[in-house]
Amino acid sequence: MGFRIVDKLQKINEDIHPHQLKYHAKRVLVSKEFTFDASHHLHCYEGKCKNLHGHTYRVIFGISGFVDERGLMIDFGDIKEIWKNEIEIYLDHQYLNETLPSMNTTAENMVVWIYEKMKEALSSEERRNQYHGARVEFIRLFETPTSYAEARREWMEE
């Protein structure tokens, strides 16, 4: 099993047919991760975080749905586009106390806001038609490399 160059590049309609691209009809989950840098401070908190400070946050999206006729549920690039255009603009290199809705900018509050923004983006009529059954299953927001808050679909829909 050493290195080799393929003998023949597979061609659609010749070596594989369109009806073969979709292998299953099961719900699957895809995940995409992003980082952003931001500053904030906490209100009504006695500790270091009451002072203005910053973090390099890491956010992980878990999105599930059903594959289309090509075997794709959602393109990773589409998740990135939603992140860049509809969520990150409020977060990256921002003072979160100004750019987020009125809230204490705890990881616990922020992860729910991020969940709601992604859910709203996937719920648009265009995206509902494009991504069959796509829904946010979880959002995990790391404030430090070892500390995170998580929002899960089953908790958000109660």
URHU-V225289 format. One record per backbone hydrogen bond with DSSP energy under -1.0 kcal/mol. NH is the residue of the N-H (numbers start at 1). CO is the residue of the C=O. If there is no record, write none. Layout:
NH,CO / NH,CO
This chain:
13,16 / 14,11 / 15,11 / 16,11 / 20,17 / 21,18 / 28,65 / 30,63 / 32,61 / 34,59 / 36,57 / 38,55 / 39,94 / 40,53 / 42,49 / 50,47 / 51,48 / 53,40 / 55,38 / 57,36 / 58,142 / 59,34 / 60,140 / 61,32 / 62,138 / 63,30 / 64,135 / 65,28 / 66,132 / 68,72 / 71,68 / 79,75 / 80,76 / 81,77 / 82,78 / 83,79 / 84,80 / 85,81 / 86,82 / 87,83 / 88,83 / 90,87 / 91,88 / 92,88 / 93,37 / 94,91 / 96,39 / 98,95 / 99,95 / 100,96 / 106,104 / 110,106 / 111,107 / 113,109 / 114,110 / 115,111 / 116,112 / 117,113 / 118,114 / 119,115 / 120,116 / 121,117 / 122,118 / 123,119 / 128,124 / 129,125 / 130,126 / 131,127 / 134,131 / 135,64 / 137,62 / 138,62 / 139,151 / 140,60 / 141,149 / 142,58 / 143,147 / 144,147 / 149,141 / 151,139 / 153,137 / 156,152 / 157,153
